[in-house]
Amino acid sequence: MAKRSSLSIRIVEGKNLPAKDINGSSDPYCIVKVDNEPIIRTATVWKTLCPFWGEEYQVHLPPTFHAVAFYVMDEDALSRDDVIGKVCLTRDTLAAHPKGFSGWAHLTEVDPDEEVQGEIHLRLEVVPGTQASRLRCSVLEARDLAPKDRNGASDPFVRVRFNGRTQETSIVKKSCYPRWNETFEFELEKGTTEALCVEAWDWDLVSRNDFLGKVVVNVQRLWVAQQEEGWFQLQPDQSKNRREEGNLGSLQLEVRLRDETVLPSGCYQPLVQLLCREVKLGTQGPGQLIPLIEEMTSTECRQEVATNLLKLFLGQGLAKDFLDLLFQLELSRTSEANTLFRSNSLASKSMESFLKVAGMRYLHSVLGPIIEKVFEEKKYVELDPSKVEVKDVGCSGLHRPQTEAEVLEQSAQTLRAHLGALLSALCRSVRACPAVVRATFRQLFQRVRERFPSAQHENVPFIAVTSFLCLRFVSPAIMAPKLFHLRERHADARTSRTLLLLAKAVQNVGNMDTPASRAKEAWMEPLQPTVRQGVAQLKDFIRKLVDIEEKEELDLQRALSLQTQPVKEGPLFIHRTKGKGPLTSSSFKKLYFSLTTEALSFAKTPTSKCVNELNQWLSALRKVSINNTGLLGSYHPGVFRGDKWSCCHQKDKTDLGCDKTRSRVTLQEWNDPLDHDLEAQLIYRHLQGMEAALREKHRELSAGTEAGSVPTGPGGAPEDPLAQLLQVLQDLREAHSCGPASSPSSETNCFLELQT
C-alpha cells in the first residue's frame, strides 16, 4: 500500500501588476516552488500588466510536502529579474478545499526574512542531574541553505536561545551545506513553558547579518521524549507586519490536491477485468457499464475520467476497442450528421486524450518545422481589413505608405505558403503515424460510414476524422504551441495573430470547406483556392491513413515495441572540472542527450528539437529511476575542486553527499510510462463518488426485470455487471479501511510535532 499525492495546477492569469520597466509595463512570468524547490516556469508574457498564461500542470510529489508557492517575476534582459510578489498555499489550505482552490489571490510582498529554505540537523536531549536537569542541543549540520552572498553561497552560523541565554556556533565560510558538530547546554527547570529557538544566520562583515531560518522546539514534549534527533525544516520569521495586500496585483489560480492510497495490484484486478470485459463485449454486453459511467459523470470531471479510463485501457491493449465502443454509443444517439462529435461527450474527451498520449511525437514531427518557421519569420500577417495596420515600406529615403491591398495580398501569400507546407507535410506522414492511431481512425471512419451511408453524407466520415485530427489536435497546437511543448515560450502578439489565422485555415480545411464555415468570416476568402486544394489533399490523406489491415497494424506495433521510446530529448551543457580555475564559458560543452527507460545517451549533433528546461530533465530522470534499487540517498551539489568539495568543504572525495536527493517531485507528461495501479485507483475513486446513484440505478433495473428472465453467464450463474461493480466497489472500500491508518512518515511527523 503506497501513499501518492498530486497537485493539479492551472495558472490562469494575473491582473493589476505593478510596472517594473521604464516603459510603464512588465514582462511577467511565474515560477512554482514546492517546499522551495522550483518545479515549473511559465512562459513570459511581454509588455503587459494583465498577463494571461492558461498553463496547466500535473505534479506528483511526496505526501509530506508543506507548501506550494507561486512567484510572479518580471523578466529583464540586462539585469537580474525582478520579483513582483508571491502567493503561498500551504498543504492544510489545499486539504481544506477537497474540490480544489480556485479564484483570485492577492500577491504579497516577498520579504527576505520569509524566503528561507533548507534543513538543519539537530540532536536534542534532556540530561538528568542531581540538582537540576540540563537541556543539551547539538548543532550538527545544515543543508540547502539560501545563498545570501554574491558568490552564490552564505557564511552560516547558528544562534541557540533558551531561558534568557544565547549561544552561537562558529562561522562556516562560503557554504550552503555547513557542518558544525557543536554542542550547547542550558539549565532546565521542571515545568518550564519556554521554547528552545535555533536560528540560522548568514554572517556579513559590513552589513547586517541575513536571516536563514529558524526552528522552535516545544521543550515540554521533548521532556517526555527525553531525546530526539533528525532533520528539521527551517521556518520563516513571521513576526513582522505584512505590507497591505492588493497593491501588488492578483493571480488567478486553480489548484487541487489529491491524496491517494494505492493498493497492491491484485486488489484492482476484479475492477479492471470487469471493465475490460464490458469493452470486449461492446454494445452487445448485458450491463452497459461504460454508458452508465458516461451518463453519471458530470461535465466538470468528464475530461479527467476520460483520461483515466483511456490510460487504463491503453495499458490493457484495449484503447482501440474502448474508443470504438464510445464511437458506437455516440452514433446511436446522433440523428444529425453536422452535430457528430461536436459536444464534450466521453467519446470526444477520450479521443482528445488518446491523441495526446499516442500521437504527440507524431504531431511534433509534422507540425514542428512549420511552427519553427512562423516564429523565425515574425512577419506581419492580417486578413481582416478592419484590423490592418498600414506601415511604411521601401529603402532609406524612399519610404512610402504600404497600401491596405498590399498588406492583405502579402498576408494571403504568407498564409497560403504555411498552409500548403503543413498539408504537404501531413500527406507525407501516413507511415509515420502510430499504428494504433491509424487503426482507431479506421474504426471511426467505418462506423460513421455505416451510420450515414447515403450519398449526401459522403463527406461525413472524413469530417468525423478531421473533427479530432484537425479541430481538436492540430489547430489547438498551432494556436498554443507552448502548451503542446512545440515552443518554450509563448508567441508575441504578431506571431500569435499569424498562428491564429493559420489555425482558422486548418479548421476550414478540416470542415471540408462547407458553406457554413465560409460564411463565418468572409475576409478569409483569399485563402479559398488553397483551402479547396487542401480539402482534396486531406481526403486523399485520410483514405491512405485508414487503409491499414489488421496484419499491418500488428506488424507496426510489434516493430514499435522493439524500439525504446525516448522519455526526453534535447541539449544540455556539461561541465568538466579542471583544477582550481574559475568557471568560464569554455568550461562547458553542449551535447544533445536522449533519455529512455533503459539508457541515457548523447551525441554532438541534435537528432530532434525539444524544449530544454532543467526541471523537465530532472523530472524525466526521476521517472526512469523510480525503480532503481541503487538510487543514492544523498549527493554533493558542488564539485570536488582541488582538495575539497565546493559545497560542504569536506576533504574526502568519497564522503557521503551533503544534500539529499529529491526523487519524488515529478511533472506529469503525456509520454509518461503508464501507472496501472494509480489509474485503477483514480477510477475507483470516481466510481465511489457515484456509488449511491449506481445503486439507485440498479434498483430501477432490478425492478424492471423482476417479471422477466435474469441474464445468465456461461456457467448458468446470474450475470449482472452492475451488481458485480457494486460488489467490487465494496471490496475495495473494505481493502482501504483495512490498510494502516498511520501517516505517510511517522518519523517525519514526530519531528514536526516538535515545531511550533
Backbone hydrogen bonds, N-H to C=O, Kabsch-Sander energy under -0.5 kcal/mol:
donor,donor_aa,acceptor,acceptor_aa,energy
2,A,262,V,-2.5
4,R,260,E,-3.4
5,S,61,L,-0.8
6,S,258,R,-2.0
7,L,59,V,-2.9
8,S,256,R,-2.6
9,I,7,L,-0.7
9,I,57,Y,-3.0
10,R,254,E,-2.2
11,I,55,E,-2.5
12,V,10,R,-0.9
12,V,252,Q,-1.9
13,E,252,Q,-0.7
14,G,51,P,-2.7
15,K,250,S,-1.9
17,L,49,L,-2.2
20,K,25,S,-1.0
21,D,25,S,-2.5
24,G,21,D,-1.7
29,Y,73,M,-1.9
31,I,71,Y,-2.3
32,V,40,I,-2.3
33,K,69,A,-2.6
34,V,37,E,-2.3
35,D,33,K,-0.6
35,D,67,A,-2.0
37,E,34,V,-1.6
39,I,32,V,-2.9
40,I,32,V,-1.4
42,T,30,C,-2.4
45,V,28,P,-2.5
46,W,44,T,-0.6
48,T,26,S,-2.4
53,W,12,V,-2.6
54,G,11,I,-0.8
54,G,12,V,-1.7
55,E,11,I,-1.6
57,Y,9,I,-3.0
59,V,7,L,-2.7
60,H,666,T,-2.9
61,L,5,S,-2.1
65,F,62,P,-1.6
68,V,89,L,-2.7
69,A,33,K,-2.7
70,F,87,V,-3.3
71,Y,31,I,-3.1
71,Y,69,A,-0.6
72,V,70,F,-0.5
72,V,85,G,-2.8
73,M,29,Y,-3.3
73,M,71,Y,-0.6
74,D,82,D,-3.0
75,E,27,D,-2.7
75,E,73,M,-0.5
82,D,74,D,-1.8
84,I,72,V,-2.6
84,I,82,D,-0.6
85,G,72,V,-1.3
86,K,108,T,-1.7
87,V,70,F,-2.2
89,L,68,V,-2.8
90,T,88,C,-0.5
91,R,66,H,-2.8
94,L,90,T,-2.0
95,A,91,R,-2.5
96,A,92,D,-1.4
97,H,94,L,-1.5
100,G,97,H,-2.1
101,F,255,V,-3.4
103,G,253,L,-2.3
105,A,251,L,-2.1
107,L,249,G,-2.6
108,T,86,K,-2.6
111,D,109,E,-0.9
114,E,111,D,-2.0
115,E,111,D,-1.1
116,V,114,E,-1.7
117,Q,212,L,-0.6
119,E,143,R,-1.9
120,I,232,F,-2.4
121,H,141,E,-3.4
122,L,120,I,-0.7
122,L,230,G,-2.2
123,R,138,S,-2.0
124,L,228,E,-3.5
125,E,136,R,-2.1
126,V,226,Q,-2.7
127,V,125,E,-0.6
127,V,134,R,-3.4
133,S,188,L,-0.7
134,R,127,V,-2.6
135,L,186,F,-3.2
136,R,125,E,-2.8
136,R,134,R,-0.6
137,C,135,L,-0.5
137,C,184,F,-3.1
138,S,123,R,-2.8
138,S,136,R,-0.5
139,V,137,C,-0.6
139,V,182,E,-3.0
140,L,121,H,-2.2
140,L,138,S,-0.8
141,E,121,H,-1.0
142,A,178,P,-2.2
143,R,119,E,-2.4
145,L,176,C,-2.1
146,A,117,Q,-0.5
148,K,146,A,-0.6
148,K,153,A,-0.8
149,D,153,A,-2.7
152,G,149,D,-1.6
157,F,201,W,-2.2
159,R,199,E,-3.1
160,V,158,V,-0.5
160,V,167,Q,-3.5
161,R,159,R,-0.5
161,R,197,C,-2.9
162,F,165,R,-2.3
165,R,162,F,-2.0
167,Q,160,V,-2.5
169,T,158,V,-2.4
172,V,156,P,-2.4
173,K,171,I,-0.6
175,S,154,S,-3.0
176,C,647,C,-0.5
177,Y,647,C,-1.0
180,W,140,L,-2.3
181,N,139,V,-0.6
181,N,140,L,-1.0
182,E,139,V,-2.3
184,F,137,C,-2.6
186,F,135,L,-2.0
188,L,133,S,-2.5
189,E,187,E,-0.5
192,T,189,E,-1.7
196,L,217,V,-2.0
197,C,161,R,-2.5
197,C,195,A,-0.5
198,V,196,L,-0.5
198,V,215,V,-2.8
199,E,159,R,-3.1
199,E,197,C,-0.6
200,A,213,G,-3.2
201,W,157,F,-3.0
202,D,210,D,-3.2
203,W,155,D,-3.0
203,W,201,W,-0.6
210,D,202,D,-1.9
212,L,200,A,-2.8
213,G,200,A,-0.9
214,K,235,Q,-1.9
215,V,198,V,-2.5
217,V,196,L,-3.0
217,V,215,V,-0.5
218,N,754,L,-1.6
219,V,217,V,-0.8
222,L,218,N,-1.6
223,W,219,V,-2.4
224,V,220,Q,-1.3
225,A,221,R,-2.1
226,Q,222,L,-2.8
227,Q,225,A,-1.6
228,E,124,L,-3.1
230,G,122,L,-2.1
232,F,120,I,-2.8
234,L,118,G,-2.2
235,Q,214,K,-3.3
237,D,113,D,-1.5
238,Q,236,P,-0.9
246,G,107,L,-0.7
247,N,244,E,-0.7
249,G,246,G,-0.9
250,S,15,K,-2.2
251,L,105,A,-2.6
252,Q,13,E,-3.3
253,L,103,G,-2.5
253,L,251,L,-0.6
254,E,10,R,-1.8
255,V,101,F,-3.0
256,R,8,S,-2.1
258,R,6,S,-2.6
260,E,4,R,-3.6
260,E,258,R,-0.5
262,V,2,A,-3.0
262,V,260,E,-0.7
263,L,261,T,-0.6
267,C,264,P,-1.6
268,Y,264,P,-0.6
268,Y,265,S,-1.3
269,Q,265,S,-0.7
269,Q,266,G,-0.6
272,V,268,Y,-2.7
273,Q,269,Q,-3.2
274,L,270,P,-2.0
275,L,271,L,-2.2
276,C,272,V,-2.6
277,R,273,Q,-2.3
278,E,274,L,-1.8
279,V,275,L,-1.8
280,K,276,C,-2.5
281,L,277,R,-2.2
282,G,278,E,-1.2
284,Q,281,L,-1.4
285,G,282,G,-1.6
292,L,288,Q,-1.4
293,I,289,L,-2.6
294,E,290,I,-2.4
295,E,291,P,-2.5
296,M,292,L,-2.1
297,T,293,I,-0.7
297,T,294,E,-0.7
298,S,296,M,-0.5
302,R,299,T,-0.8
305,V,301,C,-2.3
306,A,302,R,-2.6
307,T,303,Q,-2.2
308,N,304,E,-2.2
309,L,305,V,-2.7
310,L,306,A,-2.5
311,K,307,T,-2.4
312,L,308,N,-2.1
313,F,309,L,-2.6
314,L,310,L,-2.2
315,G,311,K,-2.0
316,Q,312,L,-0.9
317,G,314,L,-1.0
318,L,313,F,-3.4
319,A,313,F,-0.6
322,F,318,L,-2.7
323,L,319,A,-2.6
324,D,320,K,-2.2
325,L,321,D,-2.2
326,L,322,F,-1.9
327,F,323,L,-2.5
328,Q,324,D,-2.2
329,L,325,L,-2.2
330,E,326,L,-2.4
331,L,327,F,-2.6
332,S,328,Q,-2.0
333,R,329,L,-0.8
333,R,330,E,-0.7
334,T,331,L,-1.0
335,S,333,R,-0.5
337,A,335,S,-0.5
339,T,336,E,-1.3
340,L,337,A,-1.3
342,R,339,T,-1.6
345,S,343,S,-1.4
349,K,345,S,-2.5
350,S,346,L,-2.4
351,M,347,A,-2.3
352,E,348,S,-2.0
353,S,349,K,-2.1
354,F,350,S,-2.5
355,L,351,M,-2.3
356,K,352,E,-1.7
357,V,353,S,-2.5
358,A,354,F,-3.1
359,G,355,L,-1.9
360,M,356,K,-0.6
363,L,359,G,-2.4
364,H,360,M,-2.2
365,S,361,R,-2.0
366,V,362,Y,-1.8
367,L,363,L,-3.1
368,G,363,L,-0.5
368,G,364,H,-1.8
371,I,367,L,-2.4
372,E,368,G,-2.5
373,K,369,P,-1.9
374,V,370,I,-2.1
375,F,371,I,-2.2
376,E,372,E,-1.9
377,E,373,K,-2.4
378,K,374,V,-1.9
381,V,379,K,-0.6
387,K,384,D,-2.2
388,V,385,P,-0.8
390,V,388,V,-0.6
393,V,400,R,-2.6
398,L,395,C,-2.3
400,R,393,V,-2.2
402,Q,391,K,-2.9
407,V,403,T,-2.0
408,L,404,E,-2.6
409,E,405,A,-2.4
410,Q,406,E,-2.6
411,S,407,V,-2.4
412,A,408,L,-2.4
413,Q,409,E,-2.3
414,T,410,Q,-2.3
415,L,411,S,-2.5
416,R,412,A,-2.6
417,A,413,Q,-2.0
418,H,414,T,-2.2
419,L,415,L,-3.0
420,G,416,R,-2.5
421,A,417,A,-2.2
422,L,418,H,-2.3
423,L,419,L,-2.5
424,S,420,G,-2.2
425,A,421,A,-2.3
426,L,422,L,-2.2
427,C,423,L,-2.4
428,R,424,S,-1.5
429,S,426,L,-1.3
430,V,427,C,-0.6
433,C,429,S,-1.2
433,C,430,V,-0.8
438,R,434,P,-2.2
439,A,435,A,-2.7
440,T,436,V,-1.7
441,F,437,V,-2.3
442,R,438,R,-2.1
443,Q,439,A,-2.1
444,L,440,T,-2.3
445,F,441,F,-2.9
446,Q,442,R,-2.4
447,R,443,Q,-2.5
448,V,444,L,-2.3
449,R,445,F,-2.0
450,E,446,Q,-2.1
451,R,447,R,-1.8
452,F,448,V,-2.5
457,H,454,S,-1.1
458,E,455,A,-1.5
460,V,457,H,-0.9
463,I,459,N,-2.6
464,A,460,V,-2.4
465,V,461,P,-1.5
466,T,462,F,-2.6
467,S,463,I,-2.2
468,F,464,A,-0.6
468,F,465,V,-1.0
469,L,465,V,-2.7
470,C,466,T,-1.8
471,L,466,T,-2.1
472,R,468,F,-0.6
474,V,469,L,-2.2
475,S,470,C,-3.0
477,A,473,F,-1.3
478,I,474,V,-2.0
479,M,475,S,-2.3
480,A,476,P,-2.1
483,L,480,A,-0.8
484,F,480,A,-0.7
484,F,481,P,-0.5
485,H,482,K,-1.4
486,L,481,P,-3.0
487,R,481,P,-1.0
496,S,492,D,-2.7
497,R,493,A,-1.7
498,T,494,R,-1.7
499,L,495,T,-2.6
500,L,496,S,-2.4
501,L,497,R,-2.4
502,L,498,T,-2.3
503,A,499,L,-2.5
504,K,500,L,-2.2
505,A,501,L,-2.0
506,V,502,L,-2.2
507,Q,503,A,-2.2
508,N,504,K,-2.2
509,V,505,A,-2.1
510,G,506,V,-2.7
511,N,507,Q,-2.1
512,M,509,V,-1.7
513,D,508,N,-2.6
514,T,511,N,-0.5
518,R,514,T,-1.8
519,A,515,P,-2.0
520,K,516,A,-0.8
521,E,517,S,-0.6
524,M,521,E,-1.8
525,E,522,A,-1.8
527,L,524,M,-1.9
528,Q,525,E,-2.4
531,V,527,L,-2.5
532,R,528,Q,-3.1
533,Q,529,P,-2.1
534,G,530,T,-2.4
535,V,531,V,-2.2
536,A,532,R,-1.5
537,Q,533,Q,-2.0
538,L,534,G,-3.0
539,K,535,V,-2.4
540,D,536,A,-1.9
541,F,537,Q,-2.3
542,I,538,L,-2.6
543,R,539,K,-2.1
544,K,540,D,-1.9
545,L,541,F,-2.5
546,V,542,I,-2.5
547,D,543,R,-0.6
548,I,546,V,-1.9
553,E,549,E,-2.5
554,L,550,E,-2.4
555,D,551,K,-2.5
556,L,552,E,-2.5
557,Q,553,E,-2.4
558,R,554,L,-2.4
559,A,555,D,-2.3
560,L,556,L,-2.2
561,S,557,Q,-2.2
562,L,558,R,-1.0
563,Q,560,L,-1.2
565,Q,563,Q,-0.7
567,V,595,L,-3.9
568,K,595,L,-1.5
570,G,593,F,-2.0
572,L,591,L,-2.6
574,I,572,L,-0.6
574,I,589,K,-2.9
576,R,587,S,-1.3
581,G,578,K,-0.9
584,T,582,P,-0.5
587,S,584,T,-1.7
588,F,585,S,-1.3
589,K,574,I,-2.3
591,L,572,L,-2.5
591,L,589,K,-0.6
592,Y,603,A,-2.8
593,F,570,G,-2.7
593,F,591,L,-0.6
594,S,601,S,-2.8
595,L,568,K,-3.1
596,T,594,S,-0.5
596,T,599,A,-2.9
601,S,594,S,-2.5
603,A,592,Y,-1.9
613,E,611,V,-0.8
616,Q,613,E,-0.6
617,W,613,E,-1.8
618,L,614,L,-2.7
619,S,615,N,-2.2
620,A,616,Q,-2.4
621,L,617,W,-2.6
622,R,618,L,-2.2
623,K,619,S,-1.9
624,V,620,A,-2.0
625,S,621,L,-1.0
626,I,623,K,-1.2
628,N,625,S,-1.9
629,T,627,N,-0.8
631,L,628,N,-1.4
635,Y,659,D,-2.7
641,R,639,V,-1.2
641,R,644,K,-1.7
642,G,640,F,-0.5
643,D,641,R,-0.9
644,K,641,R,-1.1
645,W,650,Q,-2.5
646,S,639,V,-2.5
649,H,645,W,-1.6
653,K,651,K,-0.7
655,D,652,D,-1.7
659,D,635,Y,-2.1
661,T,633,G,-1.6
663,S,661,T,-0.8
666,T,60,H,-2.5
666,T,664,R,-0.7
668,Q,58,Q,-3.5
672,D,669,E,-1.4
676,H,674,L,-0.7
679,E,675,D,-2.3
680,A,676,H,-2.2
681,Q,677,D,-2.3
682,L,678,L,-2.4
683,I,679,E,-2.1
684,Y,680,A,-2.5
685,R,681,Q,-2.5
686,H,682,L,-1.8
687,L,683,I,-2.7
688,Q,684,Y,-2.6
689,G,685,R,-1.3
690,M,686,H,-0.9
690,M,687,L,-0.5
691,E,688,Q,-1.2
694,L,690,M,-2.3
695,R,691,E,-2.5
696,E,692,A,-2.0
697,K,693,A,-2.2
698,H,694,L,-2.2
699,R,695,R,-2.1
700,E,696,E,-2.0
701,L,697,K,-2.5
702,S,698,H,-2.5
703,A,699,R,-2.2
704,G,700,E,-1.6
705,T,701,L,-1.0
706,E,703,A,-0.6
713,G,717,A,-3.1
716,G,713,G,-1.7
719,E,711,P,-2.6
720,D,718,P,-0.5
724,Q,720,D,-2.4
725,L,721,P,-2.6
726,L,722,L,-2.3
727,Q,723,A,-2.0
728,V,724,Q,-2.5
729,L,725,L,-2.5
730,Q,726,L,-1.8
731,D,727,Q,-2.4
732,L,728,V,-2.4
733,R,729,L,-2.1
734,E,730,Q,-2.1
735,A,731,D,-2.1
736,H,732,L,-2.2
737,S,733,R,-2.0
738,C,734,E,-1.6
739,G,736,H,-1.0
749,N,745,S,-2.3
750,C,746,S,-2.2
751,F,747,E,-1.7
752,L,748,T,-2.5
753,E,749,N,-2.1
754,L,751,F,-1.3
755,Q,752,L,-1.6
756,T,216,V,-1.1
